[in-house]
Amino acid sequence: MKKIGKGKQILLFIIIQNIFIYCQSFSFTSNTLTSTSFSTDKIISATYKSAGVVATCQQNMSVIKALSFSNTYTASNVKSYSSSGNCISVQFYQSATQNLILSISQQSGKLLNYGSNQISLYNTLFSTSSNTYTQTVSVYSSVQSQEGILVGFSNGEIKNYFQNVNHQTFNNCTNQVIGLWYSQIDSVNLVFAACGASTIFIYDKSIIPTGHSVQQTTFYAISSYQISNNVNLIKFIKMGVDANYTCGAVSKYGSTYKMLVLYYSSNAFNLYKTFTLNNDFVDIYGLTNYFMVLQQNLITVFNFDGNILGQSQTISNQFTLFSFLDETNFMTVDNQNNIQIWTVTFSTTPCPYYCKCLLGSSICTSCPSNSNRASLDINNKCLCNPGFYDDGVSQICIICHSSCKTCNGPNDNNCQSCQDGYFLVSGQCQQCDYSCQTCQNTNNFCLSCNQSLGPRTFNAANGTCLCTLNYIENQNKICSCTNDYCLTCNPLDGFQCQSCKNDTSWNLTPYKKCECKDGFYLDQTSNDCKRCSFPCIKCIGSSTRCKSCKNTQTWQLVNNSCSCKVGYYLDQSSQECQACPSLCSECNSSTQCTSYGYYFDISSNDCLPCPPLCSACTSSNFCTSCKNSTSMQIFNNMCECSSGFHLSQDQRNWIHQDGVQIKVKILVIVLMDTILI
């Protein structure tokens, strides 16, 4: 299904909150027509045309009367037309050249032509006797659309009569049609119908359902709106301009009348405002920026917020109806069938450019969003935020020069007050001395101190901001403690610290001094605590010059350096000293003994002695060095006598070591009859 003009409906409603006309004062003038020759039967409908023509119909009568009047307000050329049924309503049809009167009776609708000699039948638009109704159906309301005449019936049907033919029947409503109105903007054609006591239907011919051509101009229901179960509608009128899709609905609760202001947007009706009308309510009519309520003895003008904008003088008789020619001219009828022609004049004042007003009001209700304006002040004005100025025309405040706090223009010489750190001289903001937070007249006469540069004391007599007692100004112009290691210090003693530079590397001692924490040393270059290198827990002068090691059981301090004690090795993964395997007095790892004459046996997970003659080995049959490098050599991974040397008589002894018997071969090497043991 294709929808035309939906975006326009959303956009157009936005206008309802941006119509800035406020009728400040209304002036009513009226003149009563004379020589009208009406009978005593109540006039129940009347219509007024600019050419000075009035048409009426009276209760329980089939006669329609029309008359002319001049600037003397004397009726003339009074003509009558008798219809086949009692007249219900009359209204002038849209015609610039003819006085065509749309006359609605209980069973028919006709166009009558009022001329200089008579009222004649111009066209019969519809007749209930010619259709298929099985019951008498009375007409309730009608409205002229672009296509023809829309007529609402008491059974809920709405018919669109065009060129003497019922072009379309709207049958969504099943209750009496309370009111109809039509809106046409560009390609958007909408019909609004109040159905029964609380439902509104919206019809649009811009909807083109599947299987229909664009040439078919029938209307289709696009939405319905249930106002409230407690609403009892008696009037439904169009208000505002077409573009706003605004309407008014009057509901009656006993003797109480309530006005509901509604708007249509995004295919739905929305309630804008509800307020109470006086219980002497007679009729209502909606205009562009306000609406008028006919009460029994006077006329009251309201804006769409329910505020009273003006009232007419009271009359002695009681009003029964009124009909409008345009925004400023209308007619009334009272209970004595007197017809009065009214003119209303008013002065208008636009809503201030700097705020938002509700429809029909010049009183600011809010400040526009994204306008750089603050909320409403006590004078009901939207002032510019600091740093912006009002050019007297634009809704959006314009930004000041960066040096200005407030200004009246965009340039650096339009300042009215300055940002902190500047002072005003002939509309320009000049920078204060670094020690001043604010200053005046000269850059070094401070009004307050710049505490971001350390604690400073303000001297009001001479406008100075010097470092607080026992603080000194360093090369960066920051007031710091006399003790460089303090973050804050005793105001009476700049060497006594109250806090240190940071809590990570510095420690405040009970003597109010700042010292490096364990694991840190004082770096003379940066004058700050730096972390010691592992495994020092205390160091001095540099990160690698240790004073103590992290664990005295496994670590030892040698020449200001930490290393593992004998019988321990440095485990690279844990960075801790681990004990060597048993029988190993020294080792490089858990699997590599460096003790003299022993090797690590994987199968027994223990240290075992090397073969005889070996001073070092990796297994029982693999020597890596011999006991005497002069007389011995490694051959086939074992130690033997070198050339010119031999072993003495093989002798065997048993040596007990650690409670285990070990068989040791004593080798005696004899050289040149000299025994070397």
Secondary structure, 3 states (H helix, E strand, C coil): CECCCHHHHHHHHHHHHCCCEEEEEEEEEEEECECCCCCCCCEEEEEEECCCEEEEEECCCCEEEEEEECCCCEEEEEEEEECCCCEEEEEECCCCCCCEEEEEECCEEEEEEECCCCEEEEEEEEEHHHCCCCCCCCEEEEEECCCCEEEEECCCCEEEEECCEEEEEECCCCCCEEEEEEEEECCEEEEEEEECCCEEEEEECCCECCCCCCCCCCCEEEEEEECCCCCCEEEEEEECCHHHCEEEEEEEECCEEEEEEEEEECCEEEEEEEEEECCCEEEEEECCCCEEEEECCCEEEECCCCCEEEECCCCCCCEEEEEECCCCEEEEEECCCCEEEEEEEEEEEECCCCCEECCCCCCEEECCCCCCECCCCCCCCCCECCCEECCCCCCCCEECCCCEEEECCCCCCCEEEECCCEEEECCEEEECCCCEEEECCCCCCEEEECHHHCCEEEECCCCEEEECCCEEECCCCCEEECCCCEEEEECCEEEEEEEECCCCCEEECCCCCEEECCCEEEECCCCEEEECCCCEEEECCCCCCEEEECCCCCEEEECCEEEECCCEEEECCCCEEEECCCCCCCEEECCEECCCCEEEECCCCEEEECCCCEEEEEECCEEEEECCCCCEEEECCEEEECCCCCECCCEEEEEEECCEEEEEEECCEEECCEEEC
